[in-house]
């Protein structure tokens, strides 16, 4: 039997694997933690292939719920599952909820939530009622009596409150099941009121004679669906609010109102750095953003073993740098890392990835199969703006076996090494275009490193790397780099000088000013005042050249 399209379940496609975990467990396992005799989900080929990536077999999950729902109807001749609304109504009848057949899904779910909440707090002590009220953040409730709490929840149906109640009930249900499984009825985890609430709910279900029927699945599953819907609607509401605020900000800019320098500096910027093991992702982050007095908690490795085991996020206030594990060490790990990267690229709102930087190991450009597959199968299909990706070959000083191909005294590559690197760049560009039909920019650089003698090797082409990173960052967010760029100027000293990278960087910032400030005279004055301020002194080495470019562009 296949999944029947159900508009009331389709929202589940929008949820991530972690959020779906409890629903899947409810469908597949009994209270004692053993697989249900009647479940078929774990036998599904997509489940076997993708578990625990629930998003990959979401239709099988929805189909399983529909099948259990079909078994609860007094129709032994039914050979297929039923839609969620019918399941919901059947569960509501079993729980003796007062509802009308014409009620919407949301109305029935709200009635189930409020009725269950009302019955579940009957036996709570005054202390537990107070803790419950505070956990739900009941506004203006100072008298923590049962009657006051119920009166408040009866007249209030905000998404925040409904989500809070559904979350509390799910936690209580899960905890009561786990306690029975562990045989530790007296043990409680989390809030003190969860235990009594879970016991009350379980008791209510027992009184309604759900044991031995498909209701043992559909009732807790419906509670999970209710909670997941509240979670989805609340996230959607928050995202829409952020989008409205962003739209209002754009309209404010387009109306010609002043957009201050401080607002440009405080944009939220998210960067994802990915690459094979040993490519020097961590050392690149440190070279670009770390300096004395602002150290980053990043390990730099000297072996082929990946230093990062999971995606790490380094937060510098409004700048977040995601450091992905190095791929290429094993197929099993690569699959995990690929899924982690995919999840990051799906983030929305303030968490949306603004730039993907992929670093390659210049000392080992022979086996790039995993890298090409990552680009073709994961990054390009998921990345919304295909221009927001930069590929950078690190350790360019190690890219050739020819002796003395890199002059470490002058910190410059030889002509032969440059030719070799340019050839590598063109090969990689062509392969990516053949796979994706997308042209990408590829540069080479050396982040610098500390050798076994603790001698620091200089960075090379790091200003070029920074210039391209800034250029590929959304225009309104480029000023963030001025705030966090490393002040170790020697890191940016030696470059190939094919372009004027100071000018490229300066033009990127000027583009930001022009695009996001219609009143150029006001923003220019604001920019001058800001440069004169003490706050901007930490950027003075970088800002002088940029401001010179800015002044010349106004002539």
Secondary structure, DSSP 8 states (H G I E B T S, - for coil): ------TTTGGGGGS-HHHHHHHHHHHHB-TTSSB-TT--GGGSHHHHHHTT-GGGGHHHHHHHHHHHHHHHSS-TT--S---HHHHHHHHHHHTT----TT--HHHHHHHHHHHHHHHHTTT--HHHHHHHHHHTT-TT-----HHHHHHHHHH---HHHHHHHHHHHHHHHHHHHHHHHHT-TT---SSHHHHHHHHHHHHHHHHTT-TTSTHHHHHHHHHHHHHHHHHHHHHHHHHHHHHHHHHHHHHHHHTT----HHHHHT--EEEEEEEBTTS-HHHHHHHHH-BTTB-------SSSS-S-SS-EEEEETTEEEEE---BSS-HHHHHHHHHHHHHHHT--GGGS--EEEEEEETT--S--HHHHHIIIIIIHHH-SSTTSEEEEEE-GGGS--STT-EETTTTEE-HHHHHHHHHHHHHHHHHHHHHHS----EEE-B--EE-TT--EE--BSHHHHHHHHHHHS-GGGTTHHHHHS---GGGGS----SS-HHHHHHHHHHHHHHHH-S-HHHHHHHHHHHHHSGGGGGGHHHHHHHHHHHHHHH-
